[in-house]
Amino acid sequence: MSSDNIDIRYVAKLARIELTDDEVERFGRQLGDLLEHAKTLHELDTAAVSATAQVVESRNVARADAVGRCLEHETVMQMAPQRQGAFFRVPRIISEDS
C-alpha cells in the first residue's frame, strides 16, 4: 500500500490534528517511505528464523514494595481544590461530542 492510497487529511481529522498543506505533503512522503520500508521487510525470507515474543531480554525492574507513612485523610482533603463529601471532585474528561 502506498501513501497515495491514504488520505492524510482524513487520518489527521480522525486524530483531531490540524495540518497545514506543507505538513500534509511532508507527512505523506514520510508515510510513503515507512510503507516502502515495511514492504521491504515483508519480502525478507524469515522461514529459518524462530518466532520470538521478546527481542530484548525482559527482566523485572520493579522495586520491592515498602510500607511507609501515609498522610491523614482529612489533611489530604484540606488540600483538595474541590471536594464532594469525603472524595476529590475532578473535572469530567469524557465528552458526549464525537
N, C-alpha and C positions, 0 to 999 in steps of 0.2 A: 504494500500500500504506500503510495507516495503522498506527500503533504498536499499535492494538488487536489486530492480527493477529500481533504479535510477542510471544513470551513472554519478558519481560525477565528473569525469574528463570532461565529455561533458558539464555539467552545469557550471563548472569553466571556460571552454573555451568560453561559451556564455557570461559569466560575465567578460571575459577578465582578469581572475585571474590565475596566475601561481601557482600551488600547488605541494608540494613535495609528495613523496609516503606516508610519515608519516601523512601529513595533509589530504590526501585523505582518509586514514584509519580512522583517528580521526573524520573528518567531516562526514564520512559515518556512524560511530557509533552514533554521535550526532544527525544526521538526523533520524536515526532509532529510537532513544529514543524519539525524538519530534513526529514522526509519531505514535508511540505507545501511547503517551500521548493524541494525537488528537483522536485516536481510542477509548481510554477510555472515553474521553469527549463525543464522539458521542454516546456511549452506555447509557449515562445518560437519565433518563426519565424527559423530560422537558415539558410535556403536561400541567402541572399545573402552569408553570411559564409564566407570561405575557411578551410579547415582549417589549423590551426597545431599544430606539435609542441611549441612552447615559447611561453608567453605573455610571459615575461620574457626579455630578451636573455641568451643563455648565453655566457659567456666563461671562459677558463681562468684560474683564480685560484690555481693551484698554484705554489709556489715552485720555483726551479731546484734540482736535486739538488746537494748539495755533499758531497764526501768528507771525513770527519773522523776523528779518533782514536776507536778503539774500546777498550773495556775488555778485558783479557786474559780468556780463557775461565775459567781457574781462579779468578781474582778474583771473577768473577760467580758461579761455582758455590759459592764460600765464603759468599756472601750468601743463597743459596737456603734457604728454610725447610726444604724436603725435597728430596732428590735421589735419583736412581736411576742409578747409574753416571755417565755424562757428561751426564745430562739432568735437567731440573727434573721433580719429581714433583708433580702437581697433583691436586686432588680431582676425582672423577668428577662430571660435571654432567648426564649423561643417565641418567634412571632407567628402570627397567622398568615402573613404575606407569603406568596410563593413566587 
